Each structure stands twice: as structure tokens, then as C-alpha cells.
Amino acid sequence: MLARYWKFGIVQLLEFLREKLPLSETHMESFIYGAYTLTSLLLEDVSAFAAVWEECLGDLARYLYGIEQNDQSKKDHWRGVARKWYCKSVEESGGVEGRLLHHLGILAKGDVCLQLYYFAKRYA
């Protein structure tokens, strides 16, 4: 059920909107903010699936990081938010989630040592 929430409720629409960028940027941003709010509420109310909600929040923040082009401070903010959620999720999983480490490596853009650390740890 949780995978369906993410795949059919969020990702399909985000990917559709991403294909229509830059025309769809406003709609995509509004949708992401709504999905982020809903997922935050699910994290509070259905904490049994906290790891899933944290990863979803990281993914949504990463989408916002990816589409922000005008304001570097906003871009950096969403990169930090995504890193926070992914680090929390990795910490709770004991560091065994390779895809989260991969996402952290991508978000470490500009810091070659940190990127190497995350990408190497992913395959360790």
C-alpha cells in the first residue's frame, strides 16, 4: 500500500510535470508542497512506517532541490532538508539502504570527498 501511495499517488504526477518543465514549474512546486505536508502528517500520525515517510520526505525535498533554478539559497535549503531526511533514514536502518546512500552522494555535489564516501559506502 505504501509503495502504491508513492508510485501512483506522487511519482507518476511528478514525472509527468517534470517532462513539461519549465511550463509546469509552478504546478509542480505546489503539488510537492502539498505532498510534503501530507507526508509530514502521515509521519506524525502513522509513525509505525516512519522510515518510509522519511524517505518520501527526502525524495520530495530532492525534487524541490532539482527544480529550483532562480534562488540559490532556496536550492541549498532543500538540499539540506533532503540530506536531513535521508541521513535520519540511513541512521535508523543501520546504514544498509544503498539507494539512500546514493541519494546522499548526489546531494553532496561539490564535495568530492563526501561524494566518494557515500558512493563507496553504498557498495561496501
C-alpha positions as CSV (number, residue, x, y, z in Angstrom):
1,M,0.0,0.0,0.0
2,L,2.8,2.4,0.9
3,A,4.6,1.8,-2.4
4,R,1.4,2.5,-4.3
5,Y,0.9,5.7,-2.4
6,W,4.4,6.8,-3.5
7,K,4.4,5.3,-7.1
8,F,0.9,6.1,-8.2
9,G,-0.1,9.0,-5.9
10,I,3.0,11.1,-6.2
11,V,5.8,9.9,-8.6
12,Q,3.7,9.5,-11.7
13,L,2.3,13.0,-11.5
14,L,5.7,14.5,-10.6
15,E,7.3,12.7,-13.6
16,F,4.6,14.0,-15.9
17,L,5.1,17.5,-14.6
18,R,8.9,17.2,-14.8
19,E,8.6,16.3,-18.5
20,K,6.7,19.6,-19.0
21,L,9.2,21.8,-17.3
22,P,9.7,24.8,-17.3
23,L,6.0,25.5,-18.1
24,S,4.8,23.2,-15.2
25,E,7.2,24.5,-12.6
26,T,4.6,26.4,-10.6
27,H,2.2,23.4,-10.6
28,M,4.9,21.0,-9.7
29,E,6.1,23.2,-6.8
30,S,2.5,23.5,-5.5
31,F,2.0,19.7,-5.8
32,I,5.3,18.9,-4.0
33,Y,4.4,21.3,-1.1
34,G,1.0,19.6,-0.7
35,A,2.5,16.1,-0.9
36,Y,5.2,17.2,1.6
37,T,2.6,18.4,4.0
38,L,0.5,15.3,3.7
39,T,3.5,13.0,4.2
40,S,4.6,15.1,7.2
41,L,1.2,14.5,8.7
42,L,1.5,10.7,8.0
43,L,4.8,10.7,9.7
44,E,3.2,12.2,12.8
45,D,0.0,10.1,12.8
46,V,1.3,6.7,11.4
47,S,4.7,6.5,13.0
48,A,4.9,2.7,12.5
49,F,6.0,3.5,9.0
50,A,8.4,6.4,9.9
51,A,11.2,5.1,7.7
52,V,9.0,5.1,4.6
53,W,7.7,8.6,5.3
54,E,11.2,9.9,6.0
55,E,12.4,8.6,2.7
56,C,9.4,10.1,0.9
57,L,10.1,13.5,2.6
58,G,13.7,13.3,1.4
59,D,12.6,12.5,-2.1
60,L,10.1,15.4,-2.2
61,A,12.8,17.8,-0.9
62,R,15.2,16.4,-3.6
63,Y,12.6,17.2,-6.3
64,L,12.3,20.8,-5.0
65,Y,16.1,21.0,-4.9
66,G,16.2,19.8,-8.5
67,I,13.6,22.2,-9.9
68,E,14.8,25.4,-8.1
69,Q,16.8,27.4,-10.6
70,N,16.5,31.1,-9.6
71,D,17.3,31.2,-5.9
72,Q,20.5,29.5,-4.8
73,S,19.6,29.9,-1.1
74,K,16.3,28.0,-1.7
75,K,18.2,25.4,-3.6
76,D,20.7,25.0,-0.8
77,H,17.8,24.9,1.8
78,W,16.1,22.0,0.0
79,R,19.3,20.1,-0.4
80,G,19.8,20.4,3.3
81,V,16.3,19.2,4.0
82,A,16.7,16.2,1.7
83,R,20.0,15.3,3.3
84,K,18.5,15.6,6.8
85,W,15.7,13.1,5.9
86,Y,18.0,10.7,4.1
87,C,20.6,10.8,7.0
88,K,17.8,10.1,9.5
89,S,16.5,7.2,7.4
90,V,20.0,5.8,6.9
91,E,20.7,6.1,10.6
92,E,17.6,4.2,11.6
93,S,18.2,1.5,9.0
94,G,21.7,0.9,10.2
95,G,23.3,2.2,7.0
96,V,22.2,-0.7,4.8
97,E,20.0,1.2,2.4
98,G,22.2,1.6,-0.7
99,R,19.8,3.8,-2.6
100,L,19.7,6.3,0.3
101,L,23.5,6.5,0.3
102,H,23.4,7.0,-3.4
103,H,21.0,9.9,-3.0
104,L,23.2,11.4,-0.3
105,G,26.1,11.1,-2.7
106,I,24.2,13.0,-5.4
107,L,23.3,15.7,-2.9
108,A,26.9,16.1,-1.8
109,K,27.6,17.7,-5.2
110,G,30.6,20.0,-4.9
111,D,32.3,18.0,-2.1
112,V,34.2,15.3,-3.9
113,C,35.4,13.6,-0.7
114,L,31.9,13.3,0.7
115,Q,30.6,12.1,-2.6
116,L,33.2,9.4,-2.7
117,Y,32.4,8.4,0.9
118,Y,28.7,7.9,0.2
119,F,29.2,6.1,-3.1
120,A,31.9,3.8,-1.7
121,K,29.8,3.1,1.4
122,R,26.9,2.2,-0.8
123,Y,28.8,-0.7,-2.3
124,A,30.6,-1.7,0.9
